[in-house]
Amino acid sequence: MPFLDTGELFQIGGVSIHIGLNALALLMIIVSAFSIWGLVRSLKAKNLLAVLFSCAASLTFGFFTVATIFTFGYPNLVH
């Protein structure tokens, strides 16, 4: 169950788009925050490989955080 629910906003291809926050979204927000913190630390240390991996992790987890918040993580694909 989501902690925050604004109701249905619109539908894209049979998927109801909501804005909500559930436990999966909270966990991914935490991982995104840690990956951004790692990106800043690796930039300070001038470690190019760490910058590459932390940037990839930040983008990946950031995208899935936003996608989870917009679909509750459980899109309804039934018409």
C-alpha positions in Angstrom: 0.0 0.0 0.0 1.3 3.4 -0.9 2.1 6.0 1.8 1.0 8.9 -0.5 -1.7 8.6 -3.1 -2.9 11.4 -5.4 -5.3 9.3 -7.3 -5.1 8.4 -11.0 -3.6 11.1 -13.2 -3.9 9.6 -16.6 -3.4 6.4 -18.6 -0.7 5.4 -21.1 -1.4 2.3 -23.1 -3.6 0.8 -20.5 -1.3 1.6 -17.6 -2.8 3.8 -14.9 -0.3 6.6 -13.9 -0.5 7.6 -10.2 1.8 9.5 -8.0 2.5 7.4 -5.0 5.3 6.4 -2.6 5.7 2.9 -1.4 8.5 0.9 0.3 10.2 0.1 -2.9 10.4 3.7 -3.9 11.8 4.6 -0.5 14.5 2.0 -0.8 15.5 3.2 -4.3 15.6 6.8 -3.1 18.1 5.8 -0.4 20.2 3.9 -2.9 20.1 6.9 -5.3 21.2 9.2 -2.5 24.1 6.9 -1.6 25.2 6.7 -5.3 25.1 10.5 -5.6 27.2 10.7 -2.4 29.6 8.2 -3.9 29.8 10.2 -7.1 30.7 13.4 -5.2 33.4 11.5 -3.2 34.8 9.9 -6.3 35.0 13.3 -8.1 36.9 14.7 -5.1 39.3 11.7 -5.2 39.6 12.1 -9.0 38.9 8.3 -9.5 37.6 8.0 -13.1 36.4 4.4 -12.8 34.5 5.2 -9.6 33.0 8.3 -11.3 31.8 6.1 -14.2 30.1 3.5 -12.0 28.6 5.9 -9.5 27.2 8.0 -12.4 25.7 4.9 -14.0 24.2 3.9 -10.6 22.8 7.3 -10.0 21.1 7.5 -13.4 19.8 4.0 -13.2 18.4 4.1 -9.7 17.2 7.7 -10.2 15.2 6.7 -13.2 13.6 3.7 -11.5 12.8 5.8 -8.5 10.9 8.2 -10.6 9.2 5.4 -12.6 8.2 3.6 -9.3 6.8 6.8 -7.8 4.7 7.4 -10.9 3.3 3.9 -11.2 3.4 2.7 -7.5 5.8 0.0 -8.7 2.8 -2.2 -9.5 1.3 -1.0 -12.8 -2.2 -2.3 -13.6 -1.9 -3.9 -17.0 -5.4 -5.3 -17.1 -7.9 -3.5 -19.5 
